[in-house]
Structure formats: C-alpha cells, structure tokens
Amino acid sequence: MPAFRQVGEKQLPNPVLCMAWSPKRDLIALANTTGELLLHRLACFQRVWSLPPSEYTGKEITALAWRPDGKILAFSLGDTKQVVLCGVEKAEILHVFPMQSPVTCMHWMEVMEESSALSSFYNSEDESKLFLPKLPTLPKSEEKSDEILNLLGEVRLNILVLGGDAGFVELYAYGMYKIATLGGVSGTCRSLSLSSDLKSLSVVTEVRSADNNPEICYIQLDTGLLSDCLPEVTRMARKFTHISTLLQYLHLSLTCMCEAWEDILMQMDLRLTKFVQEKNTSTQVQDEFLELLLWGQSSPELQALLMNQLTVKGLKKLGQSIESSYSSIQKLVISHLQSGSEALLYHLSEVKGMSLWKQKFEPLGLDSAAIEGAITAVGSFSLKANELLQVIDKSMKNFKAFFRWLYVAMLRMCEEHVPPELNKMTQKDIAFVADFLSEHFSENEELFDRKGKYFNVERVGQYLKDEDEDLVSPPNTKGNQWLKFLQESTHLKESPLLFPSYPQKSLHFVKRMMENVIEHCLQNPAEVIGKSVKQAVFLPLYTIPERWNDKKSKLHYVVFCMPEISPSKLYILRRGTDPSRYISGIVGVLFVSFFYQTHVNAEKCLRSHYVSSCLDARFYDDEMLTVVLQGSVEQNSWHVLAQLPLASSLNCETEFNWQLDQQTSAIPCQDLVLGNQWRELENMKAQFVAVNGIRKVACVLSANLRHLRVFEMDVEDEDDEGADSQNASADQDGLDATMTSQGQGEESLEAEGEAGQQGGDGFLKPKEHLESEEAVELS
C-alpha cells in the first residue's frame, strides 16, 4: 500500500501560478491567473480566506514566500512592481513597498547561528518597552493596527531575499528593512537561497547568449560581511525595522485624522464665498456681520444667506460636526502622532549611538550625520503636530463663540424663543466675536484669484491636505517673544540643537519630508553591504528549478535535469555555504529508470521496469527528494509522485570537471530500486509539486494548473503496519545502487529520447511562474 495518503482533491476555476506551504501550519497559499490569493487548510482542502486583486496592489502575482514563523505571507506583483506583506490571520495587507523591477522569485529564511552577543541581545531587545508607553490602537481598525505592530515578529533575524529581471537581488531584514542591494548578477533570477549562516547566497539565473539562446547559470555570492558582523547586523536591522513599522503606524494615524475631518466643515467657507460673488452691494461681508453684532440688523442679502442657506438647523448641525471632528483629530494627534514621534526619536537616537561605535558599525555603512538629519526631521514633524494642536484648540474656542452668537441672532430673526443661558453676552464676548470677524472675514483679492474663494474660516483642514503648496492661512506668529529672540540671537539662529518648524507647510508635507530623510538614512547601509558582496562561483548549467540549503552540513544543493541530452537523469550539485571552504563540485546522477516490486504472494514477486522523465522536483528534507515522474511514450499517461533518498546518490567521491554539455560520460550514474515510496496519480496529468517536510505534506498540481491533490507523505495504514515495515526494510536493503557509466545509461534511453524531451520541457516550463517559485525547505 502506498506510503502517501490522499487527504484532499479540488478542481479550481482558475489556473494556479504559485504554491507555497506554510512552514508552521497545515496551510497552503495559492495564487491564480486572476491575481487572487487563496489560503487553504490541509483538512479536506478547505478554503480559509481569499484576497481578491485590487488596483492598489496589482493583479499579476509572480512569487510567494512565508515568513519562518508562518504569520506573514509575502507575495510579489509583476504589473505594479510591488511586494506585499499580508497578515495570515485576517487576510489584511499590512505593508507594501515598491521594487525597481518585477520580482521573479523570493526566499524567506531564518538565521540559525548562535553566539553570546546575539543571546544577550535577544534577552535585552524589549528594553524599549521600559522607556516608551505602548502605542494605542487605531480607531476603526484596531485589529489592523495590532497587526502592524506585529510586523516585527520574533527577535531572531530573518531575511526576505528577492530576485528579479536584469540580475537585481535585494535582501530585506524581517521583510521590512532593505539591508542589501546586490549588483553584478547577470540575467533573470529564477531561483535563490541564502544560507542559514549568512556566508553565501546561491542564485540561479537565466542568461541570453549572443544567439539569443537561454543559458541557465549557477552563481554563488560571498556574503561574508553579513556573517562576520551578524550581531551588529541583527541589532541594526532590528532598530531599522522598528523605525519602518513606526512610519507605517504614523501613516495610518494620519489617514485616520483625514477621515475624521469631514467636508461639511467647508460649508461655511463655500457659502460665504458664493454670497460674495452674488451680492450686489459694495459692502464688505465683515462690515455686514459687524452691523449684525452691534445693532442687531442685517442686510436682506445676509438675512437670506443665514435663513435660506445656512438655516438654524444647519448651523446647529455644522457646529456639532466641527466640535466632534476637531475633538477626534485632537485625540489622534495627542495619543498617536506624539507617541509615535517619541518612539521614532528613541530608536533613531539608539541608532545614532550605534553609528558612533565606529569599530563595530562603520563597516556596515551607518552614517551619524545622516542619522542626525533623520532625528531633526522627526523633531520638525513633532513641532508641526504641536502647531496643529494649537490651531485646533484656538479654532474650537473661536467657532464655539461665533456659532453661539450667530445662533442667537438667527433665532431672533425667526422671532423664536432664545434660551436664557444663550441670551447673556458680556462685553468680552462681543470683543472676542469682533476680533474673530476681523481675523477670518477680511477679504483678500489675491487669495480669491488663487483659490477661488474669499474665506478660510476653517483652518484645520489645510494641515491635512497632501499638497506641496503653502498653507492658505499660516499661524500668526506676531508678538511671539521666543521667535523674536531666536531671530535676534546670532548663536541660536542656526543651532543644530533646535528643530526647524516650517510654519508655511502642512502636516502632510512635513511627514513626507521626514519619510524621505529617513529613507535616505536607511539606504546607505544597504549600498555598503551590497558592494561588499562578491561573486565566488560561476557555473553554467542547463535547466534548473530548485535549490536547497542543508544547514547541518553547511552545504548548498542544486538539482536539475537536461532534457535534450539526458531526459531520464537528475543531476545533483553541491557547494559549501562558505566560499572559502573547499567542497568539490560533486554531482550525484540519478537514473530515472525505476524497478518497483509487486508482491503476488509470500513466495512470488513481480518486478516491473519503467523509464521515466522528471517533471518537477522539490527537496522534501535533508534526506529526501520529492519528484513528479512521467512515463515514456508507451506509458505517457502514467504519472507518479515519488520520494527519492539522497544518501545513496551523494556517496560518490569521484571528482570531475563541470562541463555537463560536453563531458556527461564522466559523471557517475546510479539506479534506484523503488519500493513503496511512490504513488501512481491516476486520472491526473500531474506537472508540479509543492512540499513541506516539516508538516510532512505535499500538493500536486496538474498540467492545466486547475487540478490539485493533497497528500500526507509519512502516514502508514494501521492494518498493514507490519507489511509496510517489512517493505520499508526491503526497500532500504534494495537501495544498493550500482555505479554505471553515463554512456551505458544513454544507450538504453535512445528509444525514449523524444518522450524524455517532452517531460523535461514540462519540468522547466520557463514561461510559467511555478518553476521559479520559492520552495526551499530549511529544516
């Protein structure tokens, strides 16, 4: 009985382009041709959620990768050149960042190296919580704001590696902070893997030759700086990831403030402007309101404006809207913007302290001058937030007094009863309203020509507009003794200890300026680390869909096939993760001609022979390779899911020159006896497979990209437990591979050459996305 148990099968309406198993849960992510992202559970292949495509993110998903803790799913979009981080629990988009070119493959790995410096950092990482208050959740999106703060994840360093066209490769610490931009990689990235000790990065690229033929190459990059400075890299990356998360938090806070500001607050400005444009008298609006204030009389035009357009109910509703909106914005500024700015200043100050430790952090490109500029930009943002608070406080007092007086005046026009508590008005109240009218209702012809209106009674909305223009009504700084003292002081005027305030600019403008300065501050380490990466190995291959990092032996493994030359063979290459450590380029070659046994009774056993080509291969764990096989011409409908032990294929210690297309006969070849580690895929033209050796599951996808089958790989049937154990022992005994020459192997495959080429083409599928999908299992 097969060792694989089918636990689910599903026909999907749209073709699947990418598949990726969660490293921690029995979940698999699927991306289809419509741009929809699906999450399914292993049990009955039940759908957990779906994330539809949007104009904001994009519709062409090119690659998938799970964060090592399984809580965040990253996917790239080719049409918008973006990478999106999605929360798995709620299917919410948490972070989006642009790329310079479309991403073709990605790999999210976790650093497994240990040191005393790292252990002390892991234990002390939460010290910021002792000095900083917990950031409050955002209104109307409490769950999302909690997820934003959870973007940091675990303290242990994990790196998202992205590869794309024109050889572009970038590394993002914790999936948020760009820690390196690599150059010098030729061709389009098809697959990549960063070793768990950070000593090297293996990249497989597709290069176009002079005659425009595709050539697949293996490149190993020396990332020794990351490995040598691992404690410093982890500290710096963690701090910059804190900063990136706080910037996202401030962005969401400002978005909530813009939502709290309502268009109804502009009704007073718009109606007064229309009143000026339509009135026939030469009297200024300010004078008309002053006459109403002093004598209780108004012109017919002003009375029509108040009674027919504003109305008593409309004025009361407007007053309530302004008070409610201003109060919400005020709370957001105090609780969110100020708290986020303080946290930003704290983390940037710690980064500045790191930059001054030049022995440790100067090789990583930390620039204290750039960090000081970022601290200054955050200080300017805090000053602008405080300025907005003052404007809100003053506007609330002004509007409350003005609307109270105007409401009483309109009630008297209607000859309605005025409540006694509103009827009392002191001389101070009259003077206050008169000053308000003088400040807000003075006509400005230049302003009318530029903005199309005379009035700007509402002063808060201008701070929330994402525009480069200056504020229409900047705060009045006349009589400010502190500003006068600074202007007259020679030493303090240009002091770096004082933050610039930018009184003519909006809050949005200062925030964008702050983000640009901090982004520039973060770019320098990425450039310095990227320039330190050098090419250590360059090997021309043939066609390759998969590579694998063995953390225990500190080796990179590569598996590939050559359909035109030897369609029924799998080649396995290994390289050391440390480029300075000599590891011969030993290749184990598996001859995909399987003999499997069928037991008729205790004394009789039938032995069948199939010559097959490999359609897809994935590393299941450190000892096993999962493959999808296709029969020859006579058995072209025969498809098999199989597990191949790697131990016997890697026991060859014969060295040879790596010239596969010219000296294939020099490479040793081995045959395997396949027992119960296979399963025939009946009624399915299987093409691709995605595996998770940790969860012991596999998902097979058909050639039409719509038919899926899910298997539990290491499940034994209880009734046949004894027989299965016996078969497993027989299989282990039968794995005594016989060494044969490459030439002998090819003679037996001449009849199946055409069919093998077809199978090999399915294995590569260069126009499909699955062949470049990240499927590395780091156990």
N, C-alpha and C positions, 0 to 999 in steps of 0.2 A: 504494500500500500504506500502511496507517495507520502513523503515527509511534509509536504506543503498542504495546508488545508485552506480551501477557498472559503472566505467569510463574507464576500460581497461581490456583486456584479451590477453594472449600471450602464445603460445606453444614454449618452448625453446629447442634447440637441445641437450643441456647437462643438467644433473640433477643439481639442486641448493642445496648447502650445508648450506649457511648462508644468512640471510636477515637482513637489518638494515635501518630504516627510518632516514633521516636527521632531526635533531631537529629544524632547522630553515627554511628549504625549502621543497618543494614538490618533493623530490628526494629520491630514494631508491637504496641502494647498494646491489648487489647480487654477490655471489661467487659460482662458479660451480666446478664440479669434475675435470676439466682440469687445474685448477689453475688460470682461467681467472676472473678478477674483472670487473663487469659491473655496470654502473650507468644509471638509467632510471628516466625519468620525469613522473610525475603523468598524465599529459595530454596525452591521447592515449598511455600511457606506452612507450613513445618514448625514444630510447637509446641516451644518451648524449655522452658517450665515453666508451671505453673498454680498460683495461690494461692487455695485454697478459702475461702469465707466462714467467719467464726468469731463466736461470741457476744462475744468480747472487742473486736473491731474493729467489726463490723457486717455487714449483708448488702445494703445498698442503695447501690451506687456511683453517684455523681451527676456526677463530673468527673474528668478525668485531666490530668496535666502532667508533662513530662520536665524534669529539671534540664539546663541547657545542655550539660554535659559528657556527658550520656547515661548516667550511672552510678546515678542515683537516680530513681525514679518515684514521684510523689505522686498520691494519689487520695483523694477525699472520700467520706464515708458520711453519707447523709441520716438513717438511723434512729437512729444513735448520736451524730450531730453531732460527728464527729471527722475529722481529716486524718491520713493515714498516709504515712510515708516508707518506701519499700520498696527494698532493695538489688536491683539488676538481676541481679548475678552468681549469687546464691544464693536469690533469692525469699524473703528474710528481712525481717520487719518490724523496722526499726531505730529508729523514733521515732513516737510517737503523741501528738497534742495536741488538746485539745477546742476546740470553737467555740461561740459563743453562739447560733448558728442554723445550719441546714443550708446547706452551700456549694452554689451552683448553677453556678458557673463559676470557672476558675482559669487563671492565665497565669504561666509561669516565664521571666523574661527575664534577660539578662546586660548589665551596663553596659559600653558600648564607649568611653566618654570616656577620654582620656589626659591626664595632667598630670605635672609634675615631682615634685609632692608624692606622687602615687599611685605613681609609678615607684620612688621611694626607699622607700616603704612595702612595695611588693611585694618588693623586694630584701632588706629587713630583717625581714620578717614572721616568719621562723623563728628569731629571736634567742632565743626562749624555750627552744629545744632546747639552747642553750649553758648554761643555768642549771638546767634541770629534767631529771631522768632520764626515759627513755622508760617510759611506763606499761606494766606487764606485761599479757599477755593473760589473759583469764579462763579458769579451768578448765572443762572440759566444753563450752565454747562459744568456742573460740579464734578460729574464723572469724568468728563474730558480733561478738566484741569488737574484732577488727581493723576490721570494717565500721563499728562505732560510731565509732571514731576517724577513719574516712574520711568521716564525715558532713560534715566541714568542707569537703572538696572543694578547688577551686582558690582562690587568694587573691583573684582578681578578683571584685568584688562581683556577686552575682546575687540577685534578689528574686523570691519567690513571692507573687503577688497573688491574693487570694481574695475572691470576691464572693458574696453570699447574699441571703436574704429581708430585707425591711424596710430595704433600702439599705445593709446592712452591708458594708464593704470593709476588709480588713486586709492589710498588707504584712509579709512575713517575710524578713529578710535571710538568705541562704544556706539558706532553707527551714526555719530553726530559731528565729531570734530575731525576735519581733514588733517591727518598727521603727516602725510607724504604725497607728493605728486611726482610720479616716476616718468622719466623720459628715456629715449634710446631703445624702446621696444618697437620692432618693425612689424608691420602687418596688423591684422584684426585679431583681437584676443578671442579665442574660442574656449579656453578653459584655464583656470589658475588655482593655485593653492599656496597659502602662506604656512610655513612650518610652525609648529606649536612652540618652538624655542626661538622664533623670530630671526633665525640666522639666514634664511633664504626664502625666496619666492619663486615658485615654478610657474611658468606661463607657457601655454601652447597657443601659437599664433598661426594664422593663415596668410601667407605672403604670395603676391602675384609675381611670377617670374617675368623675364623680358618678353617671352612669347605669350604672356597672359595666362599661363597655366598655374593653378593653385598649388602651393607647396606648404605643407604643414611642418612647422619647426617647434622644437622644444628649447626653451630659454630658461636658464637658472640665474636669478639675480641675487647678488650678495647684499643682504640687509643687515650686515654686522653691527652697524651703529645702533639699530633698534635693540639688538640682543645685548650689546655691551653696556648700553645705558638703560636697561629695562626698568630699574626702579625710578630713574628720573623721568623716563618716557611715561610711565604709568602715572606718576604724580602730575606731570604737566597735562597729560591728556585728560585726567580726571577733572582738573581745575577748569580746563577749557570746555569740557563737556558740561560742567556746572554752568559756565557762562553762556553757552549756546542754549541750554534749557531755560535759563532766566530770560534771555532775549525773546524766546518763544512765549514765555509767560507774560512779559510786558506787552508783546504784540497782541495777545489775546485780551489782556486787560484794556488796552486802548480801543480794541474793537468793541468790547462791551460798553465803553464810555460813548463811543459813536452811536451805538444802538440806543443808549439811554437818552441821547439828545434827539428830540423829535422835531419834525418840520413845522409842527404847529407853533413852535416858538418864533418862527419867522413871519407869522401872520401880521403882527403889529407893524413890522418894517414894510411889508409889501403893501398893506392897505394905506399906510400913511404916504408912501411913495405914489400910489395911484391917486390919492386925494390931491397931492401937489400937482400932478400932471393934469388933472381935470378941473381944478378950481379956476375961476375966472378973476378972482381978486388978486391984488398985488401984495396983500398982507401975508407976512410970513407965518408959517404954522406955529412957530414958537410964540409969536405975539398972540395968536388966537387962543392957545392954551393958557397963556398968562392972563388974558382977559377973563377966561372962564374961571381961573383960580382966584383972581382978585375981585371981580364984580359978579361972578356967577352967571354971566351972559356969554352966549356963543353965537357965531355967525350961522346962517342957515346951512352953509356947506359943512361946517364942522358938526352941527347937530345931526345932519343927515348921515355923516360918516359914523358918528357914535351910535345913533339909534337904529340905522338900517343895515350897516355892515358889521360893526363890532357886536352890537346888541348887549343887553345886560347879561343874558345867559352866556353869550360867547365870551364876554370879558371875564366873567367868573370862572368859566372853564379854562380860559387861557392862563389866568393867574394860578389855578390849581396845577395845570400842566407844567408851568415854569417852575413852581416850587418843588414838585415831585421830581422833575428831570434834573434840576440843579442839585437836589439832595442826593440822588443816586450817583451822579458824576462826582460829587464831593466825597462820598464814601469810597468810591473806587480809587480816587487819587490818594486818599489817606491810607487805606488799607492795602492796596495792591501796588500802585505805582511807587509809592515811597518805600514800601517793604522790599519790592523787587530791586529798586535802585540801591538800597542799602546793602542787600545781598551781593549785587554786582560789584559794588565798591570793595566789599570784604574780599571776594575771591580775586579780583584784579590786584588788590594790594598784596595778597599772598603770592600771586604770580610775579609781581614786581620783586618781592623778596627772593624768589627763586632765581630770577634773572641776575640779581646781584651776586649770587653764588656762582661766579663765572667758571670755576673749576668743574662744576657738575653740569651746569645747564647751558653754558655758552656754546658747546659743540652742537646742541640741539637748535640753536638759532634764536633763543629768547633775547629780545632787544628791549632793554629797560626804557629807552627813550620812547619807543612805540607804545609800550605798556603805560607809561606816564601820560601819553596823549589819550589813551583809552580811558584812563581814570578821570582826566579832565573833561572828556566828552560826557561821561556818566554824571559828573558833577553839574555840568550845564543842563543836562536833562532834569536833574533833581530841582535845580533852580527854576526851570520853566514850569515844572509841576507845581511848585510852591506859588509861582506867579499866577497860575490858573486858579489855585485855591483862593487867593486874594480877590481875583476878579469875580469868582463865584460868590464869595461872601458879600462883596460890595453890591453885586447885581441883585442878589436876593433881597437885601435891605432896600435898594432903590425901587425895585419892582413892587415890593410889598407896600411901600408908602405910596407910590404913584397909583397903583391899581386901587388901593383903598380910597384915595381921594377921587379918582375918576369914577369909581363905582358909585360913590355917594352922589356925585354930580349927575350921573345918568339917571339915578333913581329920582332925583329932584326934577329932571327934565320930564320924566314919565309921570310926575306927580304921585309917586308911590311913597309908602311909609319908609322912613330911614330909621334903622335900628339905633337906639340911643348910644350903644357902645361905639358906633361908627360916626356919629354926628359930632363928636367932640374933636376939635382940631386946634392945637396950640399954635402960637406964633412960630415956634421952632419947626413944627411940621410944615407950615406954609413956606418957610425959608428953605427947608430941605427939598420940597417939591419944586420950588422955583429954581434951585441950583440944578436939580435933575433935568428940568426942561431946558435950561441954558446949556447944559453939557451934551445932551443927547439929541436935541431938536434943532441945533443950528445947521442951517443949510450950507452945503458945500458944493459949489458948481463943479469943481474938479472931480470930486467923488461921484457926482451924478454922471458925469461923462464917462468915467472909468467903470463904474459898477452898475449904472442904470437905475440908481435909486439915491434918494437924499439921506435916508436914515439908517442908522446902525444901532438901534436901541439894544438889541440882543448882542452881547459882547462875548459870550462863551463859545458859540458855535465856530467862530473863526479860528479858535485854537485847535479844533478837532478836524479841520479840513486838511487833506493831504495835498497841499499846494506849495509851490515854490515862492509864490507872491508874498509880499509883506502883509502884516496884519492891517486890516482896514482901520481899526481903532486900537492902536497900541496903548498900553497903560501910561497914564500921566505921571511922569517922574519929576515934575517941577516941585521944588521945595524939599526934595529928598536929601537930607543932610549927609547921609553916607555916600551917595553917588557924587555929590559935590566934593566931599573930602577926597575921594579916590581920584577924581579928575585933577584936583589941585596938588595931589601928592606925586612927587617925582619918583619915589621908590616903589610905591604900591600900584602905580598905574599899570605897569607891565609885569607885575609879580606873578610867578608861576604858582604861587600858593592860592591865588584867587581864581575861581571858575568864571569864565565869560558867561554872560546872561542872555545875549541875543534877544533884546526886547522887541525887535521888529518881526520876529519869526514865530510860526505856530509851533505847537507841541509836536505835531506830526513831523514837521521839518527837522526839529532838533533830534527827534528819535531816529530818523533816517540817517542823519549826520553821525549820531552815536553808533549806529549799527555799522556804517561804513568804516569808521575809525577802528572799531573792534575787529571787524573782518580783516582789515589790513594788518592789525596786530597779530591775528591768528595765522596769516598767510606765510609769514617769514619762516617759522619752524618747518612748515610743510615743504617749502622750497629748499631749505638747507638739508633736511633729511632726505628729500628726493634726490638731490645732487650727490649725496654720499653713496647712493645705491649704484653698484657697478655690475656689469654683465660678467658672470663667471663661466657659464657653459652655453654653447650654442650648438644644437644638433638638428640637422634636417631629418624629419621623419616622413611619414607618408600620410596617414589619416588617423585622427585620434579624437575620441570623445570623452576620455575620463582620465583623471589622475588622482592620486591618493597619498596622504601623509601618514606614515607609520611613526607615531610618537615614541613608542617604546624603543625602537632601533634607530630613531632619528634618521629616517630614510624617506625619500620621495619615490613613489612608484608610478609608472605610466603604463597603461595598457592600450594597445591599438591593433589595427589589422591593415593588411594591404590587399584589397580585393582583386586588383588587376594581376598581381604577382602570385599571391598565395591566399586564395579566398578562405580556405578552411584552417587558417592558423591565426592564433592570437599571440602577439608579441608583448612581453613584459620587460620594461626597462626600470632600473633603479639607480638613484643618485643620492648621495649623502646630503642632508639638510645643511651641513656646514661645508661651504665651498672649499675651505682649506683642508678638509679631511678627505683623504683619497679613498674613493669607492669605485672599483672598476665598473664600467658600464655593462654589467652582466645582464643578459637577456634570457629569460626562460620562454620557450616557444611551446605552446600547447597545440597539438594537432587535433582539430575538432572533428575527430572520427571516433565516435563513441561505441563501445561494446557494452550493452547492458543485458542483464540476465533475467530471464523469466522462469520462475520455478514452477514446473508442472506437478511434481510430487517430491517426496523426500529423496528419491534416487535419480530423478531426471531433471535436467535444467537446459532450457533452450537459450541459445546465445545469438542475439541479433546485432547487425552491424549497420550503422547509418553514417554517411558522410554529410556533414552539415556546414553551413556558414553562419557566422555570428552576426546578429542584427544589432544588439546592444549589450553593453557590459557595464556593471557597476560594482565597486568594491563594497562587499557586504560588511566585513570587519577585517581584522588584521590577518585572518587565516582563510578567508573565503571570497570568491569572486562569483557574483550572480550574473548569469548571461541569459539572453533570449536567442534560441537557435532556430534555424530554418533548414528543412530537408533539401536534398538535391532535386534534380529535375523530376525524377520518378516519384519523389515524396515531397513535392513543393508545397502541399497543403499541410505538411507536418511541422508544427511549431512546438517548441519545448522551453520551459523555464527550468534552469538547472543551476546547481551550486557546484563550483569547481574549487577544490582545495589548492591553496597556493604553495604549500610547503614543498611538495614534490617538484613543482615547476621551477622553484628557486634554489634547488640544491646543486645546480650545475656551477662549477667554479672555473670553467674554461673561458678564457678571455679572448676577445676577437675585436676587430676594427668595426666601428659603427658605420657601415656602408650598406644599408639594407637593400637598396635597389640594385647593388652590384655584387655583393658577396653574401647573398642569403644562404648559400650552401654551407657556409662556415658556421652557421648558427645551429646549435644542438636542438633537436625536436623531441618531444615526448608525447606518447599516447597514454590516455587515462581510461581505466575501466570504470564505467559509471553504474552504480548500483541503484539505490533508492533515492539519491539526491537529485531527482528530476521529476517533472510532471508534464505530461502532454497537455497542451492547451487546445482542447477540442473546440471546433466551430469558432475559431478566433484566429485571425491573421495578425498575430502579435508583432509588435515592432519595437516598442520602447519599454523600459522598466525603471522604476524608482524604488530604492530600498532604504531601510533603516535598521541597521544591525543591532542598535541598542534596544529598540522596541520589537525586533525580530518580525518585521512585516515587509511586504513588497507589493507594489502596484504595477500591473502590466497594462499597457495602452496599445490599442490596435493600430494598424497602418492607416485607417481612415480618421484616427485621432478622436473617435467618439465612443469607442467601446472600452470599458475599464473592468478589470478584475483585481480583487484584493486578496492577498494570501497571508496567512500566518506561517512563517517559514520553519519553525522548530517545534511544531506540535506533533506528538505521537498519539496514535489511536490506542486507547486503553486495552481493547480486545486483542490487538496484535502487538502488544508491547514486547513480548518475548521474541516474536518473529522479527520485529523491527530491530531489536537489539542485535539479534543474530546477523541480520542483513548488514547492519552497520559495521559489525566486526569483519564480515566478509569483504565489505567494501574497502575497509582500511587495509586489509591484507592484500586486496587486489590493486592497490594504488602503487605497486612497484613498477614505476614507469621504465620502459626500455628506451635507451638512447638510440636514436636513428639519425641518419644524415638528412639534411634538408633536401638533397636531390632525390633520395628514395621517397620521401613524403610527397614530393611534387609529381613523381611518375604515377602514383596511384590516384592523383586528382585530375589528370589531364581530361578525363571524360566529363568531369563535373565543373570544368573551368567556367563555362558560361553561367551556370546557375550560381556558382560561388560569387561571381562578379555582381550578380543581381543582389545577393544577400549583403555583400559588402557595401553596395550603394545605400541600401537601407540602413546600414549601421552608421554611415556618416551623415547622410541627409543634410548637406550644407545649407540648403535653403530653409530648413526647419529650425525652429528655436530650441527643440529639445536636445539636440546634440551638443549645444553649448550651455545647457542648464547645469547649474552647480549641484552636484550630487555627491560631494565628498563626505565621507563619514569619519569623523575624528573621534575615536574611542579612547 
